């Protein structure tokens, strides 16, 4: 069993990102956060229990997602971004929760951003990258942690999303939380 920190509802984590200090928190799907709608991210799972990862450089592999265009809803943003970045069609989607990030220092000081986090069942299309993403990789769900890159400080948010998605299981003890890979 491996030990990981998992974000609790409303618990804030201090992170440094994009030239500034931020406080980021996980919120449940019933608590749409205040702030600027900053898009959607998803763990995209295929029918054969593989997870789709994307990369700009072929070295750091992440989950598809991006910012809204126009007046898109959270789910519309999710569906478009998965199609654009992963060349995949969302068959079904479940909102796992939200993140809320407050910028404390830097050029975005004072901004509050909200992002939706999803589990998406997807069908893969032929890989024909047309946007900013140059690489796609499909890995067995049981091997996801060996391939997924997480920005430093954001690990508790990723771990919570993975637990909510059913890609990792969580057991709690008085001293800490533990995750183990699902097989």
C-alpha positions as CSV (number, residue, x, y, z in Angstrom):
1,X,0.0,0.0,0.0
2,X,1.3,3.4,-0.9
3,X,0.8,6.6,1.2
4,X,-0.5,9.7,-0.5
5,X,-2.0,13.0,0.6
6,X,-5.6,13.3,-0.5
7,X,-7.5,16.6,-0.6
8,X,-10.4,16.9,1.7
9,X,-13.5,19.0,0.8
10,X,-12.6,22.7,1.2
11,X,-9.0,22.0,2.4
12,X,-6.6,24.5,0.9
13,X,-3.1,23.7,-0.3
14,X,-0.4,26.3,-1.0
15,X,1.2,25.8,-4.4
16,X,3.5,27.8,-6.7
17,X,2.3,27.9,-10.3
18,X,2.5,30.2,-13.3
19,X,4.7,32.7,-11.5
20,X,2.6,33.1,-8.4
21,X,1.5,31.6,-5.0
22,X,-1.9,30.1,-5.0
23,X,-4.3,28.4,-2.5
24,X,-6.1,25.6,-4.2
25,X,-9.0,23.5,-2.8
26,X,-11.1,20.5,-3.8
27,X,-14.9,21.0,-3.7
28,X,-17.6,18.3,-4.2
29,X,-19.7,18.3,-7.3
30,X,-22.7,19.8,-5.5
31,X,-20.7,22.9,-4.5
32,X,-20.1,25.0,-7.7
33,X,-17.3,27.4,-6.6
34,X,-17.3,31.1,-7.0
35,X,-14.7,32.6,-9.3
36,X,-14.0,32.6,-13.1
37,X,-15.0,29.4,-14.8
38,X,-11.6,28.2,-15.9
39,X,-12.5,25.0,-17.7
40,X,-12.6,21.3,-17.3
41,X,-10.2,18.3,-17.0
42,X,-11.0,14.6,-17.1
43,X,-9.7,11.2,-16.6
44,X,-10.7,9.6,-19.8
45,X,-11.3,5.9,-19.6
46,X,-11.9,3.5,-22.6
47,X,-14.3,0.5,-22.6
48,X,-11.3,-1.8,-22.0
49,X,-10.3,0.1,-18.8
50,X,-7.4,2.1,-20.3
51,X,-6.8,5.8,-19.5
52,X,-6.0,8.3,-22.2
53,X,-3.1,10.7,-21.4
54,X,-1.8,13.6,-23.5
55,X,1.5,15.4,-23.8
56,X,3.0,18.4,-25.6
57,X,6.6,17.1,-25.3
58,X,6.2,13.3,-25.1
59,X,7.7,13.3,-21.6
60,X,5.2,14.8,-19.2
61,X,1.8,13.0,-19.6
62,X,-1.4,14.6,-18.2
63,X,-5.1,14.5,-18.5
64,X,-7.1,16.2,-21.3
65,X,-8.7,19.5,-20.4
66,X,-8.8,23.2,-21.1
67,X,-10.7,26.5,-20.8
68,X,-14.2,27.3,-22.0
69,X,-14.9,29.1,-25.2
70,X,-17.7,31.6,-25.3
71,X,-20.6,30.6,-23.0
72,X,-19.9,26.9,-22.9
73,X,-21.1,24.9,-19.9
74,X,-18.7,22.9,-17.9
75,X,-19.7,19.7,-19.7
76,X,-19.6,21.3,-23.2
77,X,-16.0,22.5,-22.4
78,X,-15.1,18.9,-21.3
79,X,-16.5,17.3,-24.5
80,X,-14.8,19.8,-26.9
81,X,-11.4,19.7,-25.1
82,X,-11.4,15.9,-25.1
83,X,-12.1,15.8,-28.8
84,X,-9.5,18.5,-29.6
85,X,-6.7,17.2,-27.3
86,X,-7.2,13.5,-27.2
87,X,-9.0,12.8,-30.4
88,X,-11.7,11.0,-28.4
89,X,-15.5,11.3,-28.1
90,X,-17.1,11.4,-24.7
91,X,-19.7,8.7,-24.4
92,X,-20.6,9.4,-20.8
93,X,-19.3,11.8,-18.2
94,X,-19.6,12.1,-14.4
95,X,-18.7,15.3,-12.6
96,X,-16.3,14.3,-9.8
97,X,-15.9,17.8,-8.2
98,X,-14.3,21.2,-8.6
99,X,-11.1,22.9,-7.8
100,X,-11.0,26.5,-6.6
101,X,-7.8,28.4,-6.8
102,X,-7.0,31.9,-5.4
103,X,-3.9,33.7,-6.6
104,X,-2.1,35.3,-3.7
105,X,1.0,36.8,-5.5
106,X,2.2,37.4,-9.0
107,X,0.7,38.8,-12.1
108,X,-2.6,37.1,-11.5
109,X,-2.9,38.2,-7.8
110,X,-6.5,38.4,-6.7
111,X,-7.9,36.1,-9.4
112,X,-10.1,33.2,-8.3
113,X,-10.4,30.4,-10.8
114,X,-12.8,27.4,-10.7
115,X,-12.3,24.2,-12.7
116,X,-14.6,21.2,-13.1
117,X,-13.1,17.7,-12.8
118,X,-14.6,14.7,-14.6
119,X,-14.5,11.0,-15.2
120,X,-15.3,10.5,-18.9
121,X,-16.0,7.3,-20.7
122,X,-14.5,7.8,-24.2
123,X,-14.3,6.2,-27.6
124,X,-10.9,6.8,-29.3
125,X,-10.8,8.3,-32.8
126,X,-7.8,8.0,-35.1
127,X,-4.9,10.1,-33.7
128,X,-4.9,13.2,-35.9
129,X,-3.5,16.0,-33.7
130,X,-4.7,19.4,-34.9
131,X,-4.2,21.6,-31.9
132,X,-1.5,22.1,-29.2
133,X,-1.2,18.5,-28.1
134,X,1.4,16.5,-30.0
135,X,1.2,13.1,-28.3
136,X,-1.4,10.7,-27.0
137,X,-0.8,7.6,-24.9
138,X,-3.3,5.0,-23.7
139,X,-2.3,3.1,-20.6
140,X,-3.9,0.4,-18.5
141,X,-5.8,2.0,-15.5
142,X,-3.7,-0.1,-13.1
143,X,-0.5,1.5,-14.5
144,X,-1.8,5.1,-14.5
145,X,0.3,6.4,-11.6
146,X,3.5,5.2,-13.4
147,X,2.7,7.5,-16.3
148,X,0.8,10.5,-15.0
149,X,2.7,13.7,-14.4
150,X,1.5,15.9,-11.5
151,X,2.6,19.5,-11.0
152,X,4.4,19.8,-7.7
153,X,2.0,20.7,-4.9
154,X,-1.1,19.6,-6.8
155,X,-0.8,15.9,-5.9
156,X,-3.5,16.0,-3.2
157,X,-6.0,17.3,-5.8
158,X,-5.0,14.6,-8.4
159,X,-5.2,11.9,-5.7
160,X,-8.7,13.1,-4.7
161,X,-9.8,13.1,-8.4
162,X,-8.4,9.6,-8.9
163,X,-10.2,8.3,-5.8
164,X,-13.5,9.9,-6.9
165,X,-13.0,8.4,-10.4
166,X,-12.6,4.9,-8.9
167,X,-9.1,4.7,-10.4
168,X,-7.5,4.5,-6.9
169,X,-9.1,3.2,-3.7
170,X,-8.8,5.1,-0.4
171,X,-8.7,3.8,3.1
172,X,-8.3,6.1,6.1
173,X,-6.5,5.7,9.4
174,X,-6.2,8.2,12.2
175,X,-2.7,9.2,11.1
176,X,-3.0,9.5,7.4
177,X,-4.8,8.4,4.2
178,X,-3.6,5.6,2.0
179,X,-4.2,4.9,-1.6
180,X,-3.8,1.6,-3.4
181,X,-4.1,0.9,-7.1
182,X,-7.2,-0.8,-8.3
183,X,-6.6,-3.8,-10.5
